[in-house]
Amino acid sequence: MSDFSRDRRRLLLGTGAALAGAAGLPGLAQAQAFPSHAMRFIVPFPPGSGTDITARLFAKSIGDLSGQAVTVENKPGGNGFIGVQTALNPPHDGHTVFIGSNSTLTTNAATFRKLPYDPIADFAPITLLSRGACLVIVPAASAHRSLADLVADARKRPGKLNYASGSMSYTLYSEWFNEMAKIKTAGINYKGAGEAVNAVLTGEVDFAVVDATGANELARSGRVRPLAFTAPKRSIVLPEVPTVGEAGYPDYLAFNWVAAAASSKAPPAALEQLGALFAKAAQTPEIQAYYRKQGTELIMSSAPELRRYQAEEIERWKRLMGITGIELQ
């Protein structure tokens, strides 16, 4: 069983622990009166991104639960560095929360030669919030009708097939699949996830590993062909698409995820209360309904589990960067 599979089991166990901890509190208001004033959620991406939507859902719920205003501040640009720096600036009282993703909390640590922050040392983990799987897609007119077809063709023609990548995270997902399937394919970089999906749509590339939420409608309409869903269970949105396990690669569980963290200088008591607030917010009908509709997992891990998850992902991506020869940024 892969580290990723073990991660999933630990994280699901952590959900129960986090919720049990929240339920066992005699009342958030009785525990050192936190938050004592307005809070800020810092998002390193533009409004409308998946991370931003998650931040706004939890901001509203936590504001209602705590009785304090919670504002969401978007600080896009600079590979997430601008948002990170904003979140790490004083005061370090726990009232500023960073709502980040795998790119800012793990991938950057493996792909940048000089990173202006340390996602492990500079941030205190609060909880992994949500996790969404990817789709392996090909053009609608492709001769590849299954993942087995794609792999067989790639093995016959090493280096001839190409894939689209909208960011370094997707390059790593694609190279991870290359490694697991024992194939060699060439990456073509695009400016964002939308352009990468469009490259498949227009037949510019042979395949791509993309965020499922950004490709579901195209797949349902038949404009691209989905070959596999990178989760242990089938998507509720595309139930006819086999999982990577059914396609022969059970350990290839590629996810995009969103997590909450704060400055490592924040008081431990404040971090504990933040964890309880997020866990309680996750139980609200609005948040539960949203993630059911999206087919995205609400994870709500414990802080130690998020830290372990970060460390294992960073180690995996650093290893892949080393063996693929991808140049550090």
DAHU-V322967 format. One record per helix or strand. SS is the DSSP state (hx for helix, st for strand). FROM is the first residue (numbers start at 1). LEN is the number of residues. If there is no record, write none. Layout:
BEGIN
ss->SS from->FROM len->LEN
ss->SS from->FROM len->LEN
END
This chain:
BEGIN
ss->hx from->3 len->22
ss->hx from->28 len->3
ss->st from->39 len->5
ss->hx from->50 len->17
ss->st from->70 len->5
ss->hx from->78 len->11
ss->st from->96 len->6
ss->hx from->102 len->10
ss->st from->123 len->17
ss->hx from->147 len->10
ss->st from->162 len->4
ss->hx from->168 len->14
ss->st from->186 len->4
ss->hx from->193 len->9
ss->st from->207 len->5
ss->hx from->212 len->9
ss->st from->224 len->6
ss->st from->243 len->1
ss->st from->255 len->9
ss->hx from->268 len->14
ss->hx from->285 len->10
ss->st from->297 len->2
ss->hx from->303 len->22
END
